[in-house]
Amino acid sequence: MSIAATAEIHPQAVVEDGAVIGEGVTVGPFAVIGSQVSLAEGVTVKSHALVTGQTSIGPETTIFSFASVGEIPQDLKFAGEETRLEIGARCRIREHVTLNTGTEGGGGLTRIGDDCLLMTGCHVAHDAIVGDRVIIVNHSAVAGHCRIEDDVIIGGLSGIHQWVRIGRGAIIGAVTMVTHDVIPHALVQAPRGELDGLNLVGLKRKGVARGDITALRAAFQMLKQGEGAFQDRASRLAAETESDYVRQITDFILSPSDRGFLTPK
């Protein structure tokens, strides 16, 4: 066990031998820190939280009460192999969140990026890779092997099917089931996940230039109404566009997909 001198461990917390506790870490009463856990400087683990497995937590992240972080995957194929969970810096893991380690068949790693907010009761499953500044709202679930890119918002009570990719800057409305890949900067809503336009509010809040927003609008219309298959339209867009934001969309569409794409209607 390695506990920094400035760490504050409540006498009723359990810190197993082998855990690495960094400078300025706070562990509250009845929290449990497993033997393979590493907590970087400034991490807070509040009362009754569990952090276990081969799990590393980045600086200044807070784990709230009753969260379960680093438990084994909810996958019947899991046979006890050594797999990992990595959580970045300055994340907020709220009450009753569940985050599982990876599986050997899925690459062995579940990862949460920096500055993420995982609200009460949400779940990120084995081998999912979540980018930076992602918000997952209350009681939503991200299934195994998903890829959630930077700056995505997933609304409350939503479900993301296994192997789905959600492109950067997309927003998923509340109570939505997403079963196909979502292009960057998209707006998806309705119970069965319909591609309903662009996340214009998010683009404007980020200060994206008017010219790029205009280019994205035109690109979306071409993807919706242009000739040929969806990938063919994306290929033409890639050859014609000068906007980095449009290129994010075309690169996403032209990359391999396990689930196919939500397309504009």
N, C-alpha and C positions, 0 to 999 in steps of 0.2 A: 504494500500500500504506500502511496506517495501523496501526502496532504501538505499543501503549501501552508506556511506559517500564518498567513493572513486569512485563510479560509475559516468560515464560521459554520461548524457542524453542530447541530442541536444534539444534546446528549441522548435524546430518544430517537434519533435517526439511526439507520443501519447502513454502514459503509463497509462493504466486504473487502477482504484482503485482495490486493491487486489493483484496486481502483486508483486512478490518477486524478487528483483534485487540485486545480490550479489556484493561482493567487486571487483573493477576493471572492471566491466561491461561497455561496450561502446554501446550506441544506437544512430544510425545516424539519420539525418533529414528525416522526413516523414515516418519513421518506425512506426509500430503499435504493441504494446505489450498488449495482452489481460489480463483480470482480473484474470484468473486462471493460468497464466504462471509463471514459476519459472526459473530464469536464474542464474546458478551457477557462481562462481568467474571466472573472465577473459573472459566471453562470449562477443563476438562482434556481434551485429546485425546491418548490414549496411543499407544505405538509402533505403527507399521504400520497405523493407521487412515486411512481416506480420507473427507474431507469436501469435497464438490464441489457444483457447480450453484449455483443462486440460493438459498442456504440460510442461514437465521439460527438460531443456537443461543442459548437463553436462559441467564441467569446460573447459575453453579455446576453446570451439567450436565456429566456425564462421558461421553465416548465411549471405549469400550474397544478393545483391539487387534483389528484385522482387521474392524472394522465398516465397512460401505460406506453412507455417508450422503449423499443428494442426487444420486445417479446418475439417469439418465433413466428414464422409466417402462418397465416390461416390457409394452408395448402396441404392437402393430404399426401402429396408427393414428397413433402419435406421429411428428411430422414435424420435430422440432427447435425447436418454438415455445418461447418464454420462459415457464417455469412455475416454481413455488416450492415449497420445503419450509420449514416453520417448526416449531421444537422449543422447548418452553417451558423454565421454570426447574427446576433441581434434578432433572432426569431422569437416569436411568442407562441408557445404551445399551450393552448387553453385547456380548461377542465375537461376530463373524460376523452381527450384525444387519444387515438391509438395509432402508433407507428411501428411497423414490423420490419425486421431484418429481411435480407434478400433470400433467394434460393440458388442452389448450385446451377440449376438449369436456366435461370434467368440472369446470370451474371454475378450473383452473390452480393449485390449492393442495392440498398435503398438509400436515396439521397434527397435531402431537402436543402435548398440553397440559402442565401443570406436574406435577411430582412423579410422573412415570410410571417404571415399571421394565419395560424390554423385555429379557427374558432371552436367553440364548445362542441364536443361530440363528433368531430369529423375524423375520418379514417384515411390513412395512406397505406396501401398494401405493399407486399413484397415486390422488390425490383422496380418500383416506380422511381422516376427521376423527376424532381420538381425544381424548377429554376429559382431565380432571385425575385424578390418582391411579389411573390404569389400570395393571394388571399383565398383561403378556402373557408366558406361561411358555414355556420352551424349545421351539424348533422349531415354534411355531404360526404361522399365516399369516392375515393380514387382507387380503382382496382389495380391488380397486379400488372406490371410491365408497362404502365402508362408513361408518357413523356409530356410533362407540363412545362412549357417554356416560360421565359421571364415575363413578369407583369400581367399574368393571367388572373382573372377574378372568377371564381366558381361560386355561384349563388347557393343559398341555403337549400337543404333537402334535395340536392342534385346528386346524380350518380354518373360516374365516368366508367364506361365499359373497359375491360382489360384490353391492353395493347393499343388503346387510342392515344393519338398525339393531339395536343392542343397548342396551336401556334402562339407566339409571343403577342401580348397585348390583347388577346381575345377576352371576351366576357361571356359567361354562361349564366343565363337567367335562373332564378329560383325555380325549384321543383322541375328540373329538366333532366331527362335521361339522354346521355350522349353516347352513341354507339359507333360513330364514324369520326375520322380525323377532322379537326376544325382548323381552317386556314388562319394565319396571323391576322390580328386586328379585326376579327369578326365578332358579330353579335349573334348569339345562338339562344333561342328561347322556344317555348312550347313544350308540352309533356314529352314528346318524342324527339326533341332536339332539331329544330329547323333553323337553317342559316338565313337570318332575317336582315342582313345588311352588315354595316361596319360599326365598330365601336367608336363612333364619332366623338362621344363625350370623353372617352379615355384619351383619344388622340389630341383633342383640344387641351385637355388638362395637362398633357405632357409638353405642350407647346410645339407640336409638330407644325411645320410651315404650311401655310395655306396651299402652296403649290403641290406639296406632297399629298395633302388631303384631297385636292382636286384630282391628282393622278390616281389615288386609291379609289375614288368614286368611279372614275372612268374604267379602271381595271375591273372593278366589281361588275359593272354593267357588261363588259366584254365577256367575263367569265359566265355571266348569267345568260346572255343573249347571243353570243358569238357563234360562228359556225364550227362544226366539228365536235369531237369529244372534249371533255373537260381538260384533259392533259394537253390536247392539241391547242386549245385556247391559251393555256398557260405557257406553252412553248412559244407561241407567237408573241405573247406579252413580254416574255423574257428577252426576246430578240429586239423588241421595240422600245422598252421602257428605259428612262434615265433616272427613275426614282428608286432610291435604295429601299424604300418601304414597299413598293410594288415588287421589287426583286425578292424581298423576304417572302412574299406570298408565292411567287413563281418557283423559287427554290424549294419551298415547302411542298408544293404540289408535285414537283418533278422528282422528289426524293421517294424512296421506297415506303409503301404504306401497307400495314397488315390488315387494316379495317376499311380501306377505301375512304372517300371524302364526303362530307356534307357538301352538297352543291346548292347554289341559289335556285329558288323556284320562281 
